[in-house]
Amino acid sequence: MSVWTPRVTVAAIVNNGDQFLLVKEKSSGRIVYNQPAGHLEDNETLLDAIKREMLEETGTEFTPTALVGIYRWRQADKDRTYLRFLFTGEISTQKFKPQDDDIIEALWLSRSQIESLQDQLRSPQVLRGINDYCKGIRYNLGILGNIKG
């Protein structure tokens, strides 16, 4: 019997006025745009994961302030399902120095610029998260639990 297991990821929304922080990255032979994001690692909390991913992909420290949403997305062409925990928060600097070799650059884009890149977004979760953020959706970080075993 096989067990279905979704891939758990974290992502960050940071905005500066009318612009959002995205990374331009190489993924599966394509150049795509995404929020700073990545996979949850074993023995890591969700908050630790998003701080680590932000540091790796932008070279800046991230302080999460709220959860924007939890998104389930099935990538049919690869038969994978992702659960994405999307956080918003503050960054320590706007001088970006990506440490991950797959990241080409970190950049600020307006919502309309991001909408025009829909076919180049890494997943539909990118724009959905921005839209939810713009609607003011925020959940207190206290909603997250971490039970040590």
Buried (B, 14 or more C-beta within 10 A) or exposed (E): EEEEEEEBBBBBBBBEEEBBBBBBBEEEEEEBBBBBBBEBEEEBBBBBBBBBBBBBBBBBEBEBEBBBBEBEBEEEEEEEBBBBBBBBBEBEEEEBEBEBEEBBEBBBBEBEBBEEBEEBBBBEBBBBBBEBBEEEBBEEBEEBEEEEE
